[in-house]
Amino acid sequence: MTSTVRRAGGFAAVGTLAFVVPAATGVRSLDLATVAAVAPFVAVAAVAVTAVDQGSSWFDLFARPGDYEDGKLYGLAAFALAAAGLALLAVRFGLPVPVFVGVVLLVAYGNLGQRLAYTVRTDEFVATAGFVVVGFVAAVAGQVFGTRIQTAVGASGADPLAVPTVLFLGASGAFVAALLRSVLFERDDPLVMLTVGLLLWLFFELDPSVTAQRVVVALAVTVLLGYLSYALDTASLPGMLTGVLLSFLTIVLGGFGWFAMLITFFGLGGLSTKFRYDEKLERGIAEENEGARGSGNVLANSIVALFAVVAAAASPSHIAVDPVLFFYAFAGAVAAAMTDTFSSEFGGLYDNPRLITTLERVEPGTDGGVTWQGVAAGLVGAGLIAGIAALLQHVSPLGGGVILLCGLVGMTVDSLLGATVEGSVVGNQGVNMLATLAAAITGTGLVVAVGLV
């Protein structure tokens, strides 16, 4: 057994202390329950930085590379304190205790699964798959047994979580944690734990009306598509994880019609990047990493759409807004991302682009440069999104026109920002996000103006 596997096993053992928290909720005194829940993790942190000396077997078991430089188990202490912070939120401030247990076990045992996968095959994709699978199982088990422990000790409010909710939270947490770990360092696991805990708390409060069948189908579809995108090199590992997370949430919280629009952008957008790639490389307009899109690129084009999906799930129960508005915000943002991608990937192959602000001729690849071929390709992209919305979401011709116009607005804003502020004020990813935001705002404004809501 390698040292990294042993260390992961040690952290998993510490994570198992999370089961103390649901047992502590049976204590009638809130103050005593808080102490009982938090104390084990605080004790581990205290021992890690004061009582374990470098060179001892316990130090060698838990020490991360940076700990040897400091001579203290700061990694273990930070991990334990992050769990203590979430335990405090669970006992005193309403974070569901089973969700707390699931999050701690997800990170702790997911890391063990990743390290074990490394011993089988030294491949990042396989290792990440090990984290997701083991983390998901641990999160589900933590929620189930956390609820049972609360019930056994007679804790108030220990209502069993519905199976779809358990699966949804477990899968969402596993994908988010894997994504964060792919762009951060192992020592950042405390940050991962806190972030996932707060996010799953939000998802729990949304109380989405989902079925176990939809969650399982969403898992199968998104994992398969994620693997294909990675295998075909249309996305890096973080980019693939970002796409998988966004797709999963879109299916579960939005529906298959919403997902069809999103996956059309991911699929055709990725393939358009690969189209005549060598020629784009010669012209200096090709995406880096052989066209494989990273997490920043995927998020920049999709974060507005993701917000719209979550907001739609929260309306009208938590947000007093018609969910139709958020649908058009989502469709408009996706149409803008599709339009911008098609216009740049296809339009960049043609000579004599003109700067959108002055119409002077510029070199291919110049920010803000447009060609009529690129505009035409962009409109085709927006038309595809509008057509899918009409076919699967029964959007009226007027609604389809709104989505098409959103795509045009997003493409125009992207070019205007590219010609004026890109590079000096914001980067390319910031421009992409602002363009999709402009399209989403346009969509919501137009549906109100024309009376679609």
SVG drawing of the C-alpha trace seen along z (x, -y; Angstrom):
<svg xmlns="http://www.w3.org/2000/svg" viewBox="-49 -54 61 56">
<polyline fill="none" stroke="black" stroke-width="0.4" points="0.0,0.0 1.5,-3.4 1.9,-6.2 -0.7,-8.3 -3.3,-5.5 -2.5,-5.1 -2.8,-8.9 -6.1,-8.9 -7.3,-6.1 -6.3,-8.0 -8.3,-11.1 -11.2,-8.8 -11.1,-7.5 -11.2,-11.1 -14.1,-11.9 -16.0,-9.0 -16.3,-11.0 -19.1,-12.9 -21.4,-10.2 -21.0,-11.7 -23.0,-14.7 -26.3,-13.0 -25.9,-11.1 -25.2,-14.5 -28.5,-15.9 -30.3,-13.6 -29.0,-15.6 -31.8,-17.9 -29.5,-20.8 -28.6,-22.7 -25.3,-23.9 -24.3,-20.4 -25.3,-19.0 -23.1,-21.7 -20.1,-20.8 -20.6,-17.1 -20.8,-17.6 -17.8,-19.9 -15.5,-18.6 -14.2,-15.5 -13.0,-17.5 -11.5,-20.3 -9.7,-17.7 -8.2,-16.2 -7.1,-19.6 -5.5,-20.4 -3.7,-17.1 -2.5,-17.5 -0.7,-20.8 0.5,-20.3 0.9,-16.6 2.2,-14.8 5.9,-15.3 7.6,-15.0 9.2,-11.6 6.5,-9.7 4.5,-7.1 1.3,-9.2 3.0,-12.1 4.1,-10.0 0.6,-8.6 -1.2,-12.0 1.5,-14.3 1.1,-15.9 4.2,-17.2 3.9,-20.7 3.6,-19.4 7.1,-18.1 8.4,-21.7 6.3,-23.1 6.9,-20.2 3.2,-20.2 0.1,-18.4 -1.6,-21.6 -3.3,-19.7 -5.1,-17.4 -5.9,-20.3 -7.5,-22.3 -9.5,-19.3 -10.8,-18.7 -11.6,-22.4 -13.6,-22.6 -15.6,-19.6 -16.1,-21.3 -17.4,-24.5 -19.9,-22.5 -20.9,-20.6 -21.6,-23.9 -23.8,-25.0 -25.6,-21.7 -26.4,-21.8 -27.1,-25.5 -28.0,-27.1 -30.1,-24.6 -27.7,-22.8 -29.4,-19.3 -27.4,-16.9 -27.6,-14.0 -26.3,-16.4 -23.4,-17.4 -22.5,-13.7 -22.7,-13.0 -20.5,-16.0 -17.7,-15.0 -17.7,-11.4 -17.8,-12.4 -14.6,-14.4 -12.8,-12.0 -13.7,-8.7 -13.7,-10.2 -10.1,-11.0 -9.4,-7.4 -11.2,-6.2 -9.0,-8.5 -5.8,-7.2 -6.9,-3.6 -7.7,-4.2 -4.2,-5.6 -2.8,-2.3 -4.8,-0.6 -3.9,-3.0 -2.0,-6.3 -4.4,-8.2 -6.2,-11.4 -9.5,-10.4 -9.5,-7.1 -8.4,-8.7 -11.2,-11.3 -13.7,-8.6 -12.6,-6.8 -13.2,-10.0 -16.7,-10.5 -17.9,-6.9 -16.6,-6.4 -17.5,-9.9 -21.1,-9.5 -21.5,-6.2 -20.1,-7.6 -22.4,-10.7 -25.5,-8.6 -24.5,-6.3 -23.8,-9.2 -27.2,-10.8 -29.0,-7.5 -27.2,-6.4 -27.1,-10.0 -30.9,-10.0 -31.2,-6.6 -28.9,-7.7 -30.9,-10.8 -34.1,-8.7 -32.6,-6.2 -31.5,-8.9 -34.9,-10.6 -33.7,-13.9 -36.3,-16.4 -36.9,-17.0 -35.2,-13.8 -37.4,-13.2 -36.1,-10.7 -34.8,-12.2 -36.5,-11.2 -34.5,-8.8 -34.4,-11.2 -33.1,-14.0 -30.4,-11.7 -29.3,-10.7 -29.4,-14.3 -27.4,-15.7 -24.9,-12.9 -24.3,-13.2 -24.2,-17.0 -21.7,-17.0 -19.5,-14.4 -19.3,-16.4 -18.7,-19.7 -16.0,-18.3 -14.3,-16.5 -14.3,-19.8 -12.9,-21.8 -10.2,-19.3 -9.2,-19.2 -8.4,-22.9 -7.1,-23.2 -4.5,-21.3 -5.0,-18.4 -4.3,-20.7 -7.4,-22.7 -9.8,-19.9 -11.1,-22.0 -12.2,-24.6 -13.7,-21.9 -15.6,-20.5 -17.0,-23.9 -18.0,-24.9 -19.8,-21.6 -21.5,-21.7 -22.9,-25.2 -23.9,-24.4 -25.8,-21.2 -27.5,-23.2 -28.8,-25.5 -29.9,-22.6 -31.7,-21.0 -33.6,-24.2 -34.7,-24.4 -36.5,-21.1 -36.7,-20.3 -39.5,-18.1 -37.5,-15.3 -37.8,-11.6 -35.3,-8.9 -35.7,-7.9 -34.7,-11.3 -31.7,-11.5 -30.5,-8.1 -31.1,-8.9 -29.3,-12.3 -26.3,-10.5 -26.1,-8.0 -26.5,-10.5 -24.1,-13.1 -21.4,-10.7 -21.5,-9.1 -21.3,-12.4 -18.6,-13.6 -16.5,-10.6 -17.0,-11.1 -16.0,-14.8 -12.9,-13.9 -12.1,-10.9 -12.6,-13.1 -10.4,-15.9 -13.2,-18.5 -12.7,-19.3 -9.9,-19.1 -10.6,-17.1 -11.8,-20.2 -13.8,-21.3 -15.4,-17.9 -16.3,-17.9 -17.8,-21.4 -19.9,-20.2 -21.0,-17.1 -22.0,-19.1 -23.9,-21.7 -25.6,-19.0 -26.6,-17.0 -28.1,-20.1 -29.9,-21.1 -31.6,-17.7 -32.6,-17.4 -33.7,-21.0 -34.8,-22.1 -35.7,-19.0 -34.6,-17.2 -35.7,-20.1 -33.4,-22.5 -30.6,-19.9 -31.1,-19.4 -30.3,-23.0 -27.3,-22.9 -25.8,-19.7 -26.3,-21.0 -24.0,-23.9 -21.5,-21.7 -21.4,-19.1 -21.6,-21.3 -19.6,-24.1 -16.8,-21.6 -16.8,-20.1 -16.8,-23.6 -13.6,-24.3 -12.0,-21.2 -13.2,-22.1 -10.2,-22.8 -8.1,-23.2 -4.8,-23.1 -5.8,-26.0 -7.0,-28.0 -3.6,-27.2 -1.8,-28.6 -4.0,-31.8 -3.4,-32.2 -7.0,-31.9 -7.1,-28.4 -8.1,-27.5 -5.3,-26.4 -4.8,-22.8 -5.7,-21.5 -9.2,-22.9 -10.0,-21.2 -12.0,-23.7 -11.1,-24.2 -13.4,-24.7 -13.0,-28.5 -14.2,-28.6 -17.1,-26.2 -18.2,-28.2 -17.8,-31.6 -20.3,-30.4 -22.6,-28.6 -22.6,-30.3 -25.6,-32.6 -27.5,-29.6 -26.8,-27.6 -28.0,-30.5 -31.2,-30.6 -31.8,-26.8 -31.3,-27.1 -33.5,-30.2 -36.2,-28.5 -36.1,-25.6 -36.5,-28.2 -39.5,-29.9 -42.2,-30.7 -41.8,-29.0 -38.7,-30.9 -38.5,-33.6 -41.7,-35.5 -41.0,-35.4 -42.6,-33.4 -40.3,-30.5 -41.0,-31.2 -38.7,-34.3 -35.9,-32.1 -36.5,-29.7 -36.0,-32.5 -33.0,-33.7 -31.5,-30.2 -32.4,-29.8 -31.1,-33.3 -27.8,-32.7 -27.3,-29.3 -28.2,-30.9 -25.7,-33.6 -22.9,-31.2 -23.8,-29.1 -23.9,-32.1 -20.6,-33.5 -18.9,-30.1 -20.1,-29.5 -19.4,-33.0 -15.8,-33.0 -15.0,-29.4 -16.4,-29.5 -16.1,-33.2 -12.4,-33.2 -11.6,-31.0 -12.5,-33.8 -10.3,-36.8 -11.0,-40.5 -12.9,-40.8 -14.0,-44.2 -13.8,-45.8 -17.4,-46.1 -16.9,-49.6 -15.3,-51.3 -15.8,-48.8 -12.1,-49.0 -10.3,-45.9 -8.4,-44.0 -6.3,-40.8 -8.2,-37.5 -8.5,-36.8 -8.6,-40.4 -10.9,-41.0 -14.1,-42.6 -13.4,-41.6 -16.5,-40.2 -17.2,-38.6 -20.6,-38.2 -19.9,-34.5 -19.4,-34.5 -22.6,-36.4 -24.4,-33.9 -22.9,-30.9 -23.9,-32.5 -27.5,-33.0 -27.6,-29.3 -26.4,-28.4 -29.0,-30.6 -31.6,-29.1 -30.7,-25.6 -31.3,-26.6 -34.6,-28.3 -35.7,-25.2 -34.9,-22.8 -36.9,-25.1 -39.9,-25.1 -39.7,-21.3 -39.1,-20.1 -40.5,-23.0 -43.4,-24.0 -42.2,-27.5 -44.3,-29.6 -42.9,-31.2 -42.8,-34.5 -40.8,-32.9 -38.5,-31.3 -37.9,-34.7 -37.0,-36.1 -34.4,-33.3 -33.0,-34.0 -32.7,-37.7 -31.0,-36.9 -28.4,-35.0 -27.8,-38.0 -27.6,-40.4 -25.1,-38.2 -22.9,-37.9 -23.0,-41.7 -22.2,-42.4 -19.3,-40.0 -17.9,-41.7 -18.4,-45.2 -16.7,-44.3 -13.9,-42.6 -13.2,-45.7 -13.3,-48.1 -12.4,-46.6 -11.2,-43.0 -7.5,-42.6 -7.4,-46.0 -10.4,-45.7 -11.6,-42.1 -10.4,-38.9 -12.0,-36.7 -13.8,-34.6 -15.2,-37.7 -16.4,-39.0 -18.1,-35.7 -19.9,-35.8 -21.1,-39.4 -22.4,-38.6 -24.5,-35.7 -25.7,-37.9 -26.8,-40.6 -28.6,-37.9 -30.4,-36.6 -31.5,-40.1 -32.7,-40.7 -34.7,-37.4 -36.4,-38.3 -37.1,-41.8 -38.6,-40.8 -40.9,-38.1 -42.4,-40.7 -42.7,-43.3 -44.4,-41.0 -46.7,-39.4 -45.3,-35.9 -45.7,-35.8"/>
</svg>
